Amino acid sequence: MLLATRFQARLMAKSYTDEELDKLFFGFERALFATINASVMRNLNWEVTHNTDLPEANDGDRYVYIGNHPTLTAGWPFIHFMCQRYGYNSVAVVKDDFIKEKWLRIMLGDLMRDARKAIFINRDNREEAVSEIEANALKLLTPGTAATIFPDSRRPYDDRIKEEQGVWHGKFPELDVASWMTETCFPRNTGLWTLTQAIESLEDVRFLDCTIVEPNPVHTWGGRLHIEVHEMDRSELLGSPESLDHLNKKLIKMWKAKNEMIRRIRGGR
């Protein structure tokens, strides 16, 4: 399915003008999301639950989904859930490994690039990453579009979480990350800050705080995938006046709450 969609996107990209492609690729990914989601649900017999007070959607709004990084398996049901309820069109801020590493490029990178579904950033070069987001955010976040960003950057495998606990304890011992960061990696601010500043002039941008609670281990048969979505306004996220320091503190507060929620739900509470 991925390879067939990749071939279709590549053929379209070579056959139409830029103006035509903007329309043709708007929501182009939805059939793919639906098919892969159905496969995951069927093969793992998962139940998907969500909070009962989901924010209401409005046609033409733009969205920024701010979530903890899911594993690859759980990522498909999450983005399918969100695009069925909020942004009809989906884009993402992703690492440029998707177009630099051969198999990632073949499976997803070429498709995301050709279908205009991603801003590819070099996470090891802050200036380059900022430049890419600034250059592409306004162009991609059109009405009815949602941009997904995972500030914690890495999938939450146990070895990665332990590695990050050590790294961030060394940088900021006062945060005591090991006492609360047991289910996710640590949230960074650069990509999200740059994205919010790049789209400051846009109207009807809504910020959704998304918590993805997947089964652990992830491929548990008959597991529960819980998706919690709450809206926050721009000033709550960035402060007034807006500042990187406020965003830093807000992200840490959000990630503490996410870790607590994930532990609680996985513990059956």
C-alpha positions as YAML, in Angstrom:
chain: A
units: angstrom
residues:
- id: 1
  name: MET
  ca: [0.00, 0.00, 0.00]
- id: 2
  name: LEU
  ca: [2.80, 2.41, 0.90]
- id: 3
  name: LEU
  ca: [4.73, 1.63, -2.26]
- id: 4
  name: ALA
  ca: [1.63, 1.90, -4.46]
- id: 5
  name: THR
  ca: [0.76, 5.28, -2.93]
- id: 6
  name: ARG
  ca: [4.38, 6.40, -3.35]
- id: 7
  name: PHE
  ca: [4.26, 5.48, -7.06]
- id: 8
  name: GLN
  ca: [0.95, 7.33, -7.47]
- id: 9
  name: ALA
  ca: [2.31, 10.47, -5.79]
- id: 10
  name: ARG
  ca: [5.46, 10.42, -7.90]
- id: 11
  name: LEU
  ca: [3.46, 10.05, -11.11]
- id: 12
  name: MET
  ca: [1.14, 12.92, -10.12]
- id: 13
  name: ALA
  ca: [4.08, 15.14, -9.17]
- id: 14
  name: LYS
  ca: [5.46, 14.77, -12.68]
- id: 15
  name: SER
  ca: [2.13, 15.21, -14.45]
- id: 16
  name: TYR
  ca: [0.56, 18.35, -13.01]
- id: 17
  name: THR
  ca: [1.42, 21.96, -12.31]
- id: 18
  name: ASP
  ca: [2.18, 23.19, -8.79]
- id: 19
  name: GLU
  ca: [-1.20, 24.88, -8.56]
- id: 20
  name: GLU
  ca: [-3.00, 21.69, -9.59]
- id: 21
  name: LEU
  ca: [-0.97, 19.59, -7.17]
- id: 22
  name: ASP
  ca: [-1.90, 21.81, -4.24]
- id: 23
  name: LYS
  ca: [-5.49, 20.71, -4.79]
- id: 24
  name: LEU
  ca: [-4.82, 17.10, -5.78]
- id: 25
  name: PHE
  ca: [-2.63, 16.39, -2.76]
- id: 26
  name: PHE
  ca: [-5.00, 18.04, -0.27]
- id: 27
  name: GLY
  ca: [-6.17, 15.07, 1.81]
- id: 28
  name: PHE
  ca: [-4.37, 12.66, -0.54]
- id: 29
  name: GLU
  ca: [-3.09, 10.64, 2.45]
- id: 30
  name: ARG
  ca: [-6.46, 9.86, 4.03]
- id: 31
  name: ALA
  ca: [-7.10, 6.61, 2.15]
- id: 32
  name: LEU
  ca: [-3.63, 5.36, 3.12]
- id: 33
  name: PHE
  ca: [-4.19, 6.22, 6.79]
- id: 34
  name: ALA
  ca: [-7.57, 4.47, 6.78]
- id: 35
  name: THR
  ca: [-6.19, 1.30, 5.19]
- id: 36
  name: ILE
  ca: [-3.18, 0.98, 7.51]
- id: 37
  name: ASN
  ca: [-5.27, 1.83, 10.56]
- id: 38
  name: ALA
  ca: [-7.76, -0.91, 9.67]
- id: 39
  name: SER
  ca: [-4.90, -3.39, 9.29]
- id: 40
  name: VAL
  ca: [-3.41, -2.50, 12.67]
- id: 41
  name: MET
  ca: [-6.79, -2.69, 14.41]
- id: 42
  name: ARG
  ca: [-7.61, -6.02, 12.80]
- id: 43
  name: ASN
  ca: [-4.25, -7.71, 13.28]
- id: 44
  name: LEU
  ca: [-3.71, -6.54, 16.87]
- id: 45
  name: ASN
  ca: [-7.36, -6.48, 17.95]
- id: 46
  name: TRP
  ca: [-6.84, -3.10, 19.58]
- id: 47
  name: GLU
  ca: [-9.49, -0.98, 21.23]
- id: 48
  name: VAL
  ca: [-9.21, 2.79, 20.68]
- id: 49
  name: THR
  ca: [-10.55, 5.07, 23.42]
- id: 50
  name: HIS
  ca: [-10.47, 8.84, 23.87]
- id: 51
  name: ASN
  ca: [-11.53, 11.54, 26.30]
- id: 52
  name: THR
  ca: [-15.21, 12.44, 26.15]
- id: 53
  name: ASP
  ca: [-14.59, 16.19, 25.97]
- id: 54
  name: LEU
  ca: [-12.77, 16.32, 22.64]
- id: 55
  name: PRO
  ca: [-12.48, 19.85, 21.20]
- id: 56
  name: GLU
  ca: [-15.01, 20.62, 18.49]
- id: 57
  name: ALA
  ca: [-13.72, 21.03, 14.96]
- id: 58
  name: ASN
  ca: [-14.51, 23.84, 12.53]
- id: 59
  name: ASP
  ca: [-14.15, 23.68, 8.76]
- id: 60
  name: GLY
  ca: [-11.18, 25.68, 7.50]
- id: 61
  name: ASP
  ca: [-9.32, 25.86, 10.81]
- id: 62
  name: ARG
  ca: [-5.62, 25.13, 10.90]
- id: 63
  name: TYR
  ca: [-4.27, 22.82, 13.60]
- id: 64
  name: VAL
  ca: [-0.98, 22.09, 15.29]
- id: 65
  name: TYR
  ca: [-0.94, 18.69, 17.01]
- id: 66
  name: ILE
  ca: [1.63, 18.61, 19.84]
- id: 67
  name: GLY
  ca: [2.10, 15.03, 20.97]
- id: 68
  name: ASN
  ca: [4.39, 12.55, 22.63]
- id: 69
  name: HIS
  ca: [6.18, 10.45, 20.03]
- id: 70
  name: PRO
  ca: [4.38, 7.13, 19.43]
- id: 71
  name: THR
  ca: [6.00, 3.99, 18.12]
- id: 72
  name: LEU
  ca: [5.58, 3.40, 14.40]
- id: 73
  name: THR
  ca: [2.73, 0.94, 14.93]
- id: 74
  name: ALA
  ca: [0.68, 3.31, 17.13]
- id: 75
  name: GLY
  ca: [1.47, 6.31, 14.93]
- id: 76
  name: TRP
  ca: [-0.89, 5.16, 12.16]
- id: 77
  name: PRO
  ca: [-4.03, 4.85, 14.34]
- id: 78
  name: PHE
  ca: [-3.20, 8.17, 16.02]
- id: 79
  name: ILE
  ca: [-2.92, 10.18, 12.82]
- id: 80
  name: HIS
  ca: [-6.00, 8.43, 11.36]
- id: 81
  name: PHE
  ca: [-7.97, 9.35, 14.49]
- id: 82
  name: MET
  ca: [-6.88, 12.99, 14.25]
- id: 83
  name: CYS
  ca: [-7.51, 13.45, 10.53]
- id: 84
  name: GLN
  ca: [-11.00, 11.97, 10.88]
- id: 85
  name: ARG
  ca: [-11.88, 14.61, 13.48]
- id: 86
  name: TYR
  ca: [-9.76, 17.68, 12.77]
- id: 87
  name: GLY
  ca: [-7.45, 18.61, 9.90]
- id: 88
  name: TYR
  ca: [-8.64, 17.13, 6.60]
- id: 89
  name: ASN
  ca: [-5.12, 17.56, 5.21]
- id: 90
  name: SER
  ca: [-2.07, 16.38, 7.16]
- id: 91
  name: VAL
  ca: [1.57, 17.47, 7.20]
- id: 92
  name: ALA
  ca: [4.37, 16.83, 9.68]
- id: 93
  name: VAL
  ca: [7.67, 18.18, 10.91]
- id: 94
  name: VAL
  ca: [10.03, 15.20, 10.62]
- id: 95
  name: LYS
  ca: [13.73, 14.41, 10.71]
- id: 96
  name: ASP
  ca: [15.52, 14.50, 7.37]
- id: 97
  name: ASP
  ca: [16.57, 10.88, 7.86]
- id: 98
  name: PHE
  ca: [13.34, 10.18, 5.98]
- id: 99
  name: ILE
  ca: [14.95, 11.43, 2.78]
- id: 100
  name: LYS
  ca: [18.59, 10.61, 3.60]
- id: 101
  name: GLU
  ca: [18.35, 6.98, 4.73]
- id: 102
  name: LYS
  ca: [17.61, 4.58, 1.89]
- id: 103
  name: TRP
  ca: [14.83, 2.45, 3.36]
- id: 104
  name: LEU
  ca: [13.09, 5.29, 5.14]
- id: 105
  name: ARG
  ca: [13.18, 7.25, 1.89]
- id: 106
  name: ILE
  ca: [11.78, 4.36, -0.14]
- id: 107
  name: MET
  ca: [8.99, 3.56, 2.31]
- id: 108
  name: LEU
  ca: [7.92, 7.04, 3.42]
- id: 109
  name: GLY
  ca: [10.33, 9.85, 2.61]
- id: 110
  name: ASP
  ca: [9.76, 10.02, -1.14]
- id: 111
  name: LEU
  ca: [6.01, 9.80, -0.62]
- id: 112
  name: MET
  ca: [5.96, 12.60, 1.96]
- id: 113
  name: ARG
  ca: [8.16, 14.82, -0.20]
- id: 114
  name: ASP
  ca: [6.31, 14.26, -3.46]
- id: 115
  name: ALA
  ca: [2.89, 14.69, -1.84]
- id: 116
  name: ARG
  ca: [4.00, 17.81, 0.07]
- id: 117
  name: LYS
  ca: [3.29, 16.30, 3.45]
- id: 118
  name: ALA
  ca: [6.41, 17.16, 5.44]
- id: 119
  name: ILE
  ca: [8.99, 19.69, 6.51]
- id: 120
  name: PHE
  ca: [12.24, 17.76, 6.69]
- id: 121
  name: ILE
  ca: [14.67, 19.07, 9.30]
- id: 122
  name: ASN
  ca: [18.22, 18.26, 10.34]
- id: 123
  name: ARG
  ca: [17.95, 17.81, 14.10]
- id: 124
  name: ASP
  ca: [21.72, 18.02, 14.46]
- id: 125
  name: ASN
  ca: [21.88, 21.48, 12.90]
- id: 126
  name: ARG
  ca: [19.64, 23.95, 14.70]
- id: 127
  name: GLU
  ca: [20.11, 26.81, 12.23]
- id: 128
  name: GLU
  ca: [19.36, 24.61, 9.25]
- id: 129
  name: ALA
  ca: [16.26, 23.16, 10.94]
- id: 130
  name: VAL
  ca: [14.95, 26.61, 11.81]
- id: 131
  name: SER
  ca: [15.50, 27.76, 8.22]
- id: 132
  name: GLU
  ca: [13.55, 24.81, 6.77]
- id: 133
  name: ILE
  ca: [10.57, 25.36, 9.07]
- id: 134
  name: GLU
  ca: [10.50, 29.09, 8.41]
- id: 135
  name: ALA
  ca: [10.66, 28.55, 4.65]
- id: 136
  name: ASN
  ca: [7.88, 25.97, 4.45]
- id: 137
  name: ALA
  ca: [5.42, 26.45, 7.32]
- id: 138
  name: LEU
  ca: [3.29, 29.19, 5.77]
- id: 139
  name: LYS
  ca: [3.14, 27.38, 2.44]
- id: 140
  name: LEU
  ca: [2.05, 24.06, 3.92]
- id: 141
  name: LEU
  ca: [-0.31, 25.08, 6.72]
- id: 142
  name: THR
  ca: [-3.26, 26.08, 4.55]
- id: 143
  name: PRO
  ca: [-6.88, 26.19, 5.81]
- id: 144
  name: GLY
  ca: [-8.08, 22.71, 6.75]
- id: 145
  name: THR
  ca: [-4.52, 21.48, 7.31]
- id: 146
  name: ALA
  ca: [-2.96, 20.09, 10.47]
- id: 147
  name: ALA
  ca: [0.75, 19.97, 11.27]
- id: 148
  name: THR
  ca: [1.95, 17.22, 13.60]
- id: 149
  name: ILE
  ca: [5.02, 17.77, 15.74]
- id: 150
  name: PHE
  ca: [6.49, 15.49, 18.40]
- id: 151
  name: PRO
  ca: [8.78, 17.66, 20.56]
- id: 152
  name: ASP
  ca: [10.27, 14.63, 22.30]
- id: 153
  name: SER
  ca: [11.72, 13.64, 18.91]
- id: 154
  name: ARG
  ca: [12.35, 9.94, 19.59]
- id: 155
  name: ARG
  ca: [10.19, 6.85, 19.85]
- id: 156
  name: PRO
  ca: [9.84, 5.77, 23.47]
- id: 157
  name: TYR
  ca: [11.75, 2.52, 23.56]
- id: 158
  name: ASP
  ca: [13.08, 1.62, 27.01]
- id: 159
  name: ASP
  ca: [16.75, 2.01, 26.07]
- id: 160
  name: ARG
  ca: [16.12, 5.46, 24.60]
- id: 161
  name: ILE
  ca: [14.23, 6.63, 27.67]
- id: 162
  name: LYS
  ca: [17.07, 5.49, 29.94]
- id: 163
  name: GLU
  ca: [19.61, 7.18, 27.69]
- id: 164
  name: GLU
  ca: [17.66, 10.44, 27.78]
- id: 165
  name: GLN
  ca: [17.26, 10.27, 31.53]
- id: 166
  name: GLY
  ca: [21.05, 10.28, 31.81]
- id: 167
  name: VAL
  ca: [21.54, 13.04, 29.25]
- id: 168
  name: TRP
  ca: [19.00, 15.42, 30.72]
- id: 169
  name: HIS
  ca: [19.97, 14.72, 34.31]
- id: 170
  name: GLY
  ca: [23.48, 15.72, 33.33]
- id: 171
  name: LYS
  ca: [22.28, 18.94, 31.71]
- id: 172
  name: PHE
  ca: [19.57, 19.92, 34.18]
- id: 173
  name: PRO
  ca: [19.81, 17.90, 37.42]
- id: 174
  name: GLU
  ca: [17.24, 20.17, 39.03]
- id: 175
  name: LEU
  ca: [14.56, 18.74, 36.70]
- id: 176
  name: ASP
  ca: [15.00, 15.27, 38.26]
- id: 177
  name: VAL
  ca: [13.85, 13.68, 35.00]
- id: 178
  name: ALA
  ca: [14.27, 10.09, 36.19]
- id: 179
  name: SER
  ca: [11.54, 10.60, 38.79]
- id: 180
  name: TRP
  ca: [8.83, 11.40, 36.21]
- id: 181
  name: MET
  ca: [10.08, 10.70, 32.66]
- id: 182
  name: THR
  ca: [9.49, 6.96, 32.57]
- id: 183
  name: GLU
  ca: [7.22, 6.61, 29.51]
- id: 184
  name: THR
  ca: [8.45, 9.21, 27.01]
- id: 185
  name: CYS
  ca: [11.62, 10.91, 25.88]
- id: 186
  name: PHE
  ca: [12.33, 14.54, 26.78]
- id: 187
  name: PRO
  ca: [10.57, 17.43, 24.97]
- id: 188
  name: ARG
  ca: [12.71, 19.86, 22.97]
- id: 189
  name: ASN
  ca: [11.54, 23.35, 22.12]
- id: 190
  name: THR
  ca: [13.32, 24.45, 18.94]
- id: 191
  name: GLY
  ca: [11.03, 22.96, 16.30]
- id: 192
  name: LEU
  ca: [7.79, 23.93, 18.00]
- id: 193
  name: TRP
  ca: [8.98, 27.46, 18.82]
- id: 194
  name: THR
  ca: [10.12, 28.02, 15.24]
- id: 195
  name: LEU
  ca: [6.86, 26.66, 13.84]
- id: 196
  name: THR
  ca: [4.72, 28.89, 16.06]
- id: 197
  name: GLN
  ca: [6.74, 31.97, 15.14]
- id: 198
  name: ALA
  ca: [6.63, 31.16, 11.42]
- id: 199
  name: ILE
  ca: [2.83, 30.90, 11.41]
- id: 200
  name: GLU
  ca: [2.17, 33.85, 13.72]
- id: 201
  name: SER
  ca: [0.42, 35.79, 10.94]
- id: 202
  name: LEU
  ca: [-2.05, 33.01, 10.10]
- id: 203
  name: GLU
  ca: [-5.65, 33.12, 11.27]
- id: 204
  name: ASP
  ca: [-7.65, 30.28, 12.83]
- id: 205
  name: VAL
  ca: [-4.63, 28.30, 14.08]
- id: 206
  name: ARG
  ca: [-5.56, 25.97, 16.95]
- id: 207
  name: PHE
  ca: [-3.14, 24.15, 19.20]
- id: 208
  name: LEU
  ca: [-4.10, 20.63, 20.34]
- id: 209
  name: ASP
  ca: [-2.21, 18.89, 23.15]
- id: 210
  name: CYS
  ca: [-2.31, 15.19, 22.26]
- id: 211
  name: THR
  ca: [-1.33, 12.33, 24.58]
- id: 212
  name: ILE
  ca: [-0.92, 8.91, 22.98]
- id: 213
  name: VAL
  ca: [-1.13, 6.01, 25.42]
- id: 214
  name: GLU
  ca: [-0.26, 2.84, 23.58]
- id: 215
  name: PRO
  ca: [-0.09, -0.71, 24.93]
- id: 216
  name: ASN
  ca: [3.21, -1.76, 26.47]
- id: 217
  name: PRO
  ca: [4.65, -3.80, 24.89]
- id: 218
  name: VAL
  ca: [3.20, -2.13, 21.85]
- id: 219
  name: HIS
  ca: [2.23, -5.29, 19.96]
- id: 220
  name: THR
  ca: [0.05, -6.60, 22.78]
- id: 221
  name: TRP
  ca: [-2.90, -8.52, 21.34]
- id: 222
  name: GLY
  ca: [-6.19, -6.99, 22.40]
- id: 223
  name: GLY
  ca: [-4.49, -3.91, 23.83]
- id: 224
  name: ARG
  ca: [-5.94, -0.47, 24.39]
- id: 225
  name: LEU
  ca: [-4.78, 2.63, 22.54]
- id: 226
  name: HIS
  ca: [-5.99, 5.77, 24.32]
- id: 227
  name: ILE
  ca: [-5.83, 9.19, 22.70]
- id: 228
  name: GLU
  ca: [-6.35, 12.26, 24.86]
- id: 229
  name: VAL
  ca: [-6.83, 15.61, 23.12]
- id: 230
  name: HIS
  ca: [-7.17, 19.02, 24.77]
- id: 231
  name: GLU
  ca: [-7.00, 22.48, 23.24]
- id: 232
  name: MET
  ca: [-4.85, 25.32, 24.52]
- id: 233
  name: ASP
  ca: [-4.68, 28.86, 23.24]
- id: 234
  name: ARG
  ca: [-1.52, 30.41, 21.90]
- id: 235
  name: SER
  ca: [-0.85, 32.49, 25.00]
- id: 236
  name: GLU
  ca: [-1.11, 29.44, 27.25]
- id: 237
  name: LEU
  ca: [1.49, 27.65, 25.15]
- id: 238
  name: LEU
  ca: [3.85, 30.55, 24.49]
- id: 239
  name: GLY
  ca: [3.08, 33.14, 27.19]
- id: 240
  name: SER
  ca: [2.24, 36.81, 26.88]
- id: 241
  name: PRO
  ca: [4.58, 38.26, 25.81]
- id: 242
  name: GLU
  ca: [5.71, 35.13, 24.02]
- id: 243
  name: SER
  ca: [9.00, 33.65, 25.14]
- id: 244
  name: LEU
  ca: [11.07, 30.54, 24.67]
- id: 245
  name: ASP
  ca: [11.44, 30.28, 28.44]
- id: 246
  name: HIS
  ca: [7.65, 30.09, 28.87]
- id: 247
  name: LEU
  ca: [7.45, 27.39, 26.17]
- id: 248
  name: ASN
  ca: [10.22, 25.40, 27.86]
- id: 249
  name: LYS
  ca: [8.41, 25.40, 31.18]
- id: 250
  name: LYS
  ca: [5.06, 24.62, 29.53]
- id: 251
  name: LEU
  ca: [6.45, 21.64, 27.63]
- id: 252
  name: ILE
  ca: [8.00, 20.17, 30.76]
- id: 253
  name: LYS
  ca: [4.69, 20.60, 32.60]
- id: 254
  name: MET
  ca: [2.84, 18.96, 29.69]
- id: 255
  name: TRP
  ca: [5.26, 16.05, 29.54]
- id: 256
  name: LYS
  ca: [5.06, 15.42, 33.27]
- id: 257
  name: ALA
  ca: [1.28, 15.20, 32.89]
- id: 258
  name: LYS
  ca: [1.61, 12.89, 29.88]
- id: 259
  name: ASN
  ca: [3.93, 10.52, 31.74]
- id: 260
  name: GLU
  ca: [1.56, 10.43, 34.70]
- id: 261
  name: MET
  ca: [-1.43, 9.73, 32.44]
- id: 262
  name: ILE
  ca: [0.38, 6.97, 30.54]
- id: 263
  name: ARG
  ca: [1.43, 5.27, 33.80]
- id: 264
  name: ARG
  ca: [-2.09, 5.53, 35.19]
- id: 265
  name: ILE
  ca: [-3.84, 4.11, 32.12]
- id: 266
  name: ARG
  ca: [-1.29, 1.36, 31.62]
- id: 267
  name: GLY
  ca: [-1.77, 0.47, 35.25]
- id: 268
  name: GLY
  ca: [-5.49, 0.03, 34.65]
- id: 269
  name: ARG
  ca: [-6.54, 3.12, 36.60]
...
